[in-house]
Amino acid sequence: KSVSVAVLDDEPFQPLETLQYEGFRISYKGNYSIAEAVKDYDVILCDLKGVGTELNPNKQGAAVISELRRLYPHKYIIVFSALDMRSAMLRDAREIADDFIPKTSSQDLIHTVIDRGISKVLDPSQIWSKAKRELEAKQISTNDIAALENVFLRAVQKKSTDPLKQITKQRSRNNAVFTDVTTSLVG
């Protein structure tokens, strides 16, 4: 219940009320306009066709997902689309996103995939795995990654509600270089 879910879709999201009734903290955000709209959400469902046309009229939702991944690498992103599996846009989006739900899916499957995303967002090993990949992509040294991992593990042991934010607080005191890197991890 502490994990919030956003839906980016140019059409009404039919399962919304049912999922809210089942206890999900889920909000329909409509068509994507700016990344700030989903800054406070942990799991994001994103349609492809008709979403993000202002950002990129050709790639549409795939461009949105790419932008969200760049800005918020720690968020769990789910493609929610009716496009044919052979679609280049769908292939591009699925390479970047964490999961996929066809729009023709049953309520049960939608529920299951969102639950899986919530579980991963709350799992410290999944959180650190994503953060570490992001740090490696930014070419942070192995020693520095190990130091960050130590701060992260201490935060998890202390049952911090957001161990990545603890990294930002701790490392920004010691080294300004980590401020930018770790801030990108927590959004």
Disulfide bonds with the S-S distance in Angstrom:
none
